[in-house]
Amino acid sequence: MKRYPNLVAGVLEVLEWSFGKGWYADRVVDKVLRANKKWGARDRAFVAQHSYEMVRWWRLLWALLGEEPSLKRKKLKELFELYWAWQVEGTLVLPEDLPLGVRESYPAWLDARADAALGAQWPALAHALNQPAQVILRVNTLRSTRERVLERLAAEGIEAEASDLRPEAIVLSKRPRLQHLPSFQEGWYEVQDGGSQCIAPYVDPQPGDRILDGCSGAGGKALHMAALMQNRGEILCMDIEAYKLGEAVKRAQRAGVSILTTKHIVHTADVLERGAWADKMILDVPCSGTGVIRRDVDTKWKLLPEHLERTLEVQARILQRYPGALRVGGRLVYATCSILPEENEAQVEAFVKAQPQFSLEEMVRISPAHAHSDGYFVAVLTKNDHV
């Protein structure tokens, strides 16, 4: 594989912005590609692929170079040469005695925390989270079927096949740009990780249900629930970020979903203004994102211990306040994209202890070490009429 100086410079620019200015790698890659419109598809793929991989292996690469991280262009060029010898040419073999945190390239604090929490599970998880993520689609069953979507993608020149993770899941062999395709514009599918597609079914959404999506974001799981409900019932999407709710509305229009409404949360009282009305509730809470590191490669470098502590507090507050909007007999689903027990089992156990009206039905981990998906946690609880 050839490497042209201007493309290598593009990769190094991504590293400078990501580690020097705190930008997320995908934003910097997009910025660099937009600034170099003459680059062809292969050039763009080169810059994107090698930028993400160098971010992924940042700690390991510097350890192999034997130096402390530096953003000086000369040092970054040396780092690229080492990376190229290892990942592309295969002329560099990793030492066998590297500690796990270095070999799998995690910050020391996160490696120590995950090792203490997960024990023997951590090595396999650490490795799995470094595998590049596939592009997974969720078929919008309000618009089409998996068979028809596969046929249409083939006609549009996209290589795809059915996934065994979910009946609606399709996996792409490459990473094409989908937004310009008629099949995407007509709402035949959404881009959604296979593990993420497993979460909405735990809510058990049925036609006619009234469902509160308390941390909706851009509405990915709400759209999935709407399809499972055959677009009959009500889904209220709440979030503290108004722009995300705006995106959810746009996606719903494209998907042919008419039962989705939104509410921007400004004060906690906004959540409870309708009383205990919801039949079912999903709280896909803000989290560390440690379960999606393979997809968001620089999450592990942006996350800090103090960020995690604040996130734990936010999760506890959401669990304390939002379930008041759930009717007696209702179903509560708590979900994260984290691998850390303190955000998952520990939060749920503390909630049940503090709120004995709720009984725990099941807890499920979706592990990247055992499935071709990101890492997720799901807990299902019931709100009872007695304490």
For each residue, the residues with C-beta under 8 A, 3 or more apart:
1: 88
2:
3: 7 8 46 84
4: 7 8 43
5: 8 9
6: 9 10 36
7: 3 4 10 11 39 43 46 47
8: 3 4 5 11 12 77 80
9: 5 6 12 13
10: 6 7 13 14 32 36 47 51
11: 7 8 14 15 47 50 51 54 80
12: 8 9 15 16 73 76 77 80
13: 9 10 16 17 28 32
14: 10 11 17 18 25 28 29 32 47 51 54 55
15: 11 12 18 19 20 51 54 55 71 76
16: 12 13 19 20 21 71 73 76
17: 13 14 20 21 23 28 31
18: 14 15 21 22 23 24 25 28 55 298 301
19: 15 16 58 69 71 301
20: 15 16 17 71
21: 16 17 18
22: 18 302
23: 17 18 27 28 31
24: 18 27 28 296 298 302
25: 14 18 28 29 51 52 55 297 298
26: 29 30 296
27: 23 24 30 31
28: 13 14 17 18 23 24 25 31 32 51
29: 14 25 26 32 33 47 48 51 52
30: 26 27 33 34
31: 17 23 27 28 34 35
32: 10 13 14 28 29 35 36 47 51
33: 29 30 36 39 44 47 48
34: 30 31 37
35: 31 32
36: 6 10 32 33 39 43
37: 34
38:
39: 7 33 36 43 44 47
40: 43 44
41: 44 45
42: 45 46
43: 4 7 36 39 40 46 47
44: 33 39 40 41 47 48
45: 41 42 48 49
46: 3 7 42 43 49 50
47: 7 10 11 14 29 32 33 39 43 44 50 51
48: 29 33 44 45 51 52
49: 45 46 52 53
50: 11 46 47 53 54 80 83
51: 10 11 14 15 25 28 29 32 47 48 54 55
52: 25 29 48 49 55 56 132 297
53: 49 50 56 57 83 87
54: 11 14 15 50 51 57 58 61 79 80 83
55: 14 15 18 25 51 52 58 297 298 301
56: 52 53 105 130 297
57: 53 54 60 61 83 87 105 130
58: 19 54 55 61 62 69 105 301
59: 62 63 101 102 105 106 107
60: 57 63 64 94 98 102 103 104 105
61: 54 57 58 64 65 79 82 83 86 105
62: 58 59 65 67 68 69 79
63: 59 60 66 98 102
64: 60 61 82 86 92 94
65: 61 62 78 79 82
66: 63
67: 62 70 75
68: 62
69: 19 58 62
70: 67 75 76
71: 15 16 19 20 75 76
72: 75 76
73: 12 16 76 77
74: 77 78
75: 67 70 71 72 78 79
76: 12 15 16 70 71 72 73 79 80
77: 8 12 73 74 80 81
78: 65 74 75 81 82
79: 54 61 62 65 75 76 82 83
80: 8 11 12 50 54 76 77 83 84
81: 77 78 84 85
82: 61 64 65 78 79 85 86 92
83: 50 53 54 57 61 79 80 86 87 88
84: 3 80 81 87 88 89
85: 81 82 88 89 90 91 92
86: 61 64 82 83 89 90 91 92 94
87: 53 57 83 84
88: 1 83 84 85
89: 84 85 86 92
90: 85 86
91: 85 86
92: 64 82 85 86 89
93:
94: 60 64 86 98 103
95: 98
96:
97:
98: 60 63 94 95 102 103
99: 102 103
100: 103 104 111 115 122 123 126
101: 59 104 105 106 107 108 111 112
102: 59 60 63 98 99 105
103: 60 94 98 99 100
104: 60 100 101 111 123 126 127 130
105: 56 57 58 59 60 61 101 102 130
106: 59 101 110 111 114 126 300
107: 59 101 110 111 300 301 303
108: 101 111 112
109: 112 113 305
110: 106 107 113 114 290 300 303
111: 100 101 104 106 107 108 114 115 126
112: 101 108 109 115 116
113: 109 110 116 117 305 340
114: 106 110 111 117 118 122 125 126 290 339 340
115: 100 111 112 118 119 122
116: 112 113 119
117: 113 114 122 340 341 342
118: 114 115 121 122 125 339 341
119: 115 116 122
120: 123
121: 118 124 125 367 369
122: 100 114 115 117 118 119 125 126
123: 100 104 120 126 127
124: 121 127 128 369
125: 114 118 121 122 128 129 339 367 368 369 375
126: 100 104 106 111 114 122 123 129 130
127: 104 123 124 130 131 369
128: 124 125 131 294 367 368 369
129: 125 126 290 291 293 294 339 368 375
130: 56 57 104 105 126 127 293 294
131: 127 128 294 368
132: 52 294
133: 193 294 295 374
134: 171 172 372
135: 171 172 174 175 176 191
136: 163 165 169 170 171 172 191 192 193 194 197 373
137: 149 160 169 170 171 172 189 190 191 192
138: 166 168 169 170 189 190 191 192 197 224
139: 144 145 146 149 168 169 170 188 189
140: 143 144 187 188 189 190 223 227 255 256
141: 144 145 168 227
142: 187 226 227 230 231 255 256 257
143: 140 186 187 188 255 256
144: 139 140 141 148 149 152 188 189
145: 139 141 148 149
146: 139 149 150 162 167 168 170
147: 150 151
148: 144 145 151 152 188
149: 137 139 144 145 146 152 153 170 183 188 189
150: 146 147 153 154 160 161 162 170
151: 147 148 154 155
152: 144 148 149 155 156 183 188
153: 149 150 156 158 159 160 170 183
154: 150 151 157 158 159 160
155: 151 152
156: 152 153 181 182 183
157: 154
158: 153 154 172 174 176 178 181
159: 153 154 172 173 174
160: 137 150 153 154 170 171 172 173
161: 150 170 171 173
162: 146 150 169 170 171
163: 136 166 169 170 171 194 372
164: 169
165: 136 169 194 195 197 198 371 372 373
166: 138 163 169 194 197 198
167: 146
168: 138 139 141 146 197 227
169: 136 137 138 139 162 163 164 165 166 194 197
170: 136 137 138 139 146 149 150 153 160 161 162 163 189
171: 134 135 136 137 160 161 162 163 194 372
172: 134 135 136 137 158 159 160 175 176
173: 159 160 161
174: 135 158 159
175: 135 172
176: 135 158 172
177: 180
178: 158 181 184 191
179: 184 185
180: 177 184 185
181: 156 158 178 184 185
182: 156 185 186
183: 149 152 153 156 186 188 189
184: 178 179 180 181 187 188 189
185: 179 180 181 182 254
186: 143 182 183 254
187: 140 142 143 184 254 255 256
188: 139 140 143 144 148 149 152 183 184
189: 137 138 139 140 144 149 170 183 184
190: 137 138 140 220 223 224 251 255
191: 135 136 137 138 178
192: 136 137 138 196 197 220 224
193: 133 136 196 197 292 295 373 374
194: 136 163 165 166 169 171 197 198 371 372 373
195: 165 198 199 291 366 368 371 373 374 375 376
196: 192 193 199 220 221 337 373 374 376
197: 136 138 165 166 168 169 192 193 194 200 224
198: 165 166 194 195 201 202 366 373 376 378
199: 195 196 202 203 221 282 284 333 335 376 378
200: 197 203 205 221 224 225 228 282
201: 198 204 205 228
202: 198 199 333 335 364 378 380
203: 199 200 211 225 280 282 331 333
204: 201 280 331
205: 200 201 209 211 225 226 228 229 233 280
206: 209 228 229 233
207: 229 230 232 233
208: 229 232 233
209: 205 206 229 233 234 279 280
210: 233 234 236 277 278 279 280
211: 203 205 225 229 233 234 235 236 278 279 280 281 282
212: 235 236 238 277 278 280 281 282 322 325 326
213: 216 219 221 222 225 235 236 237 238 281 282 284
214: 238 271 281 282 283 318 322 325
215: 238 239 283 284 285 286 318
216: 213 219 221 222 237 238 239 244 245 248 262 284
217: 220 239 241 244 248 284
218: 244 247 248 251
219: 213 216 222 223 237 244 245 247 248 249 251 252 260
220: 190 192 196 217 223 224 251
221: 196 199 200 213 216 224 225 282 284
222: 213 216 219 225 226 235 237 248 252 260
223: 140 190 219 220 226 227 248 251 252 255 257 260
224: 138 190 192 197 200 220 221 227 228
225: 200 203 205 211 213 221 222 228 229 235 282
226: 142 205 222 223 229 231 235 252 255 257 259 260
227: 140 141 142 168 223 224 230 231 255 257
228: 200 201 205 206 224 225
229: 205 206 207 208 209 211 225 226 232 233 235 259
230: 142 207 227
231: 142 226 227 256 257 258 259
232: 207 208 229 259
233: 205 206 207 208 209 210 211 229 259
234: 209 210 211 259 261
235: 211 212 213 222 225 226 229 259 260 261
236: 210 211 212 213 261 262 263 278
237: 213 216 219 222 245 248 260 261 262 263
238: 212 213 214 215 216 262 263 264 265 270 271
239: 215 216 217 242 244 245 262 264 265
240: 264 265 266
241: 217 244 245
242: 239 245 246 264
243: 246 247
244: 216 217 218 219 239 241 247 248
245: 216 219 237 239 241 242 248 249 262 263 264
246: 242 243 249 250
247: 218 219 243 244 250 251
248: 216 217 218 219 222 223 237 244 245 251 252 260 262
249: 219 245 246 252 253 260 262
250: 246 247 253 254
251: 190 218 219 220 223 247 248 254 255
252: 219 222 223 226 248 249 255 257 258 260
253: 249 250 256 257
254: 185 186 187 250 251
255: 140 142 143 187 190 223 226 227 251 252
256: 140 142 143 187 231 253
257: 142 223 226 227 231 252 253 260
258: 231 252
259: 226 229 231 232 233 234 235
260: 219 222 223 226 235 237 248 249 252 257
261: 234 235 236 237
262: 216 236 237 238 239 245 248 249
263: 236 237 238 245 270
264: 238 239 240 242 245 270
265: 238 239 240 268 270 271
266: 240 270
267: 270
268: 265 271 272 321
269: 272 273
270: 238 263 264 265 266 267 273
271: 214 238 265 268 321 322 324 325
272: 268 269 275 321 324 325
273: 269 270
274: 277 325
275: 272 325
276: 324 325 326 327 328 330
277: 210 212 274 325 327
278: 210 211 212 236 281 325 326 327 330
279: 209 210 211 327 330 331
280: 203 204 205 209 210 211 212 326 330 331 332 333
281: 211 212 213 214 278 322 323 325 326 330 331 332 333
282: 199 200 203 211 212 213 214 221 225 332 333 335
283: 214 215 318 319 322 323 332 333 334 335
284: 199 213 215 216 217 221 335 336
285: 215 314 315 318 319 334 335 336
286: 215 311 314 315
287: 290 291 311 315 336 337 338 343
288: 299 303 307 308 311 338 340 343
289: 292 293 296 299 303 337 338
290: 110 114 129 287 293 299 300 303 337 338 339 340 375
291: 129 195 287 336 337 338 339 368 374 375 376 377
292: 193 289 295 296 299 337 374 375
293: 129 130 289 290 296 297 299 300
294: 128 129 130 131 132 133 297 368 374
295: 133 193 292 374
296: 24 26 289 292 293 299
297: 25 52 55 56 293 294 300
298: 18 24 25 55 301 302
299: 288 289 290 292 293 296 302 303
300: 106 107 110 290 293 297 303
301: 18 19 55 58 107 298
302: 22 24 298 299
303: 107 110 288 289 290 299 300 307 308
304: 307 308
305: 109 113 308 309
306: 309 310
307: 288 303 304 310 311
308: 288 303 304 305 311 312 340
309: 305 306 312 313
310: 306 307 313 314
311: 286 287 288 307 308 314 315 343
312: 308 309 315 316 342 343 347
313: 309 310 316 317
314: 285 286 310 311 317 318
315: 285 286 287 311 312 318 319 336 343 347
316: 312 313 319 320 347 350 351
317: 313 314 320 321
318: 214 215 283 285 314 315 321 322
319: 283 285 315 316 322 323 334 347 351
320: 316 317 351 354 355
321: 268 271 272 317 318 324
322: 212 214 271 281 283 318 319 325
323: 281 283 319 326 332 355 358 383
324: 271 272 276 321
325: 212 214 271 272 274 275 276 277 278 281 322
326: 212 276 278 280 281 323 330 331 332 383
327: 276 277 278 279 330 383
328: 276 383 384 385
329: 382 383 384 385
330: 276 278 279 280 281 326 327 382 383
331: 203 204 279 280 281 326 380 381 382 383
332: 280 281 282 283 323 326 358 380 381 382 383
333: 199 202 203 280 281 282 283 378 379 380 381
334: 283 285 319 347 348 351 378 379 381
335: 199 202 282 283 284 285 376 377 378 379
336: 284 285 287 291 315 343 344 376 377
337: 196 287 289 290 291 292 374 375 376
338: 287 288 289 290 291 343 344 375 377
339: 114 118 125 129 290 291 367 375 377
340: 113 114 117 288 290 308 343 344
341: 117 118 344 345 346
342: 117 312 346 347
343: 287 288 311 312 315 336 338 340 346 347 377
344: 336 338 340 341 347 348 363 365 377 379
345: 341 348 349 363 377 379
346: 341 342 343 349 350
347: 312 315 316 319 334 342 343 344 350 351
348: 334 344 345 351 352 360 363 379 381
349: 345 346 352 353
350: 316 346 347 353 354
351: 316 319 320 334 347 348 354 355 358 381
352: 348 349 355 356 358 359 360 381
353: 349 350 356
354: 320 350 351
355: 320 323 351 352 358
356: 352 353 387
357: 383 384 386 387
358: 323 332 351 352 355 381 382 383 384
359: 352 381 382 384
360: 348 352 363 379 380 381
361: 380 381 382
362: 379 380
363: 344 345 348 360 377 378 379 380
364: 202 377 378 379
365: 344 375 376 377
366: 195 198 371 373 374 375 376 377 378
367: 121 125 128 339 370 371 375
368: 125 128 129 131 195 291 294 371 372 373 374 375
369: 121 124 125 127 128
370: 367
371: 165 194 195 366 367 368
372: 134 163 165 171 194 368
373: 136 165 193 194 195 196 198 366 368 376
374: 133 193 195 196 291 292 294 295 337 366 368
375: 125 129 195 290 291 292 337 338 339 365 366 367 368
376: 195 196 198 199 291 335 336 337 365 366 373
377: 291 335 336 338 339 343 344 345 363 364 365 366
378: 198 199 202 333 334 335 363 364 366
379: 333 334 335 344 345 348 360 362 363 364
380: 202 331 332 333 360 361 362 363
381: 331 332 333 334 348 351 352 358 359 360 361
382: 329 330 331 332 358 359 361
383: 323 326 327 328 329 330 331 332 357 358
384: 328 329 357 358 359 387
385: 328 329
386: 357
387: 356 357 384
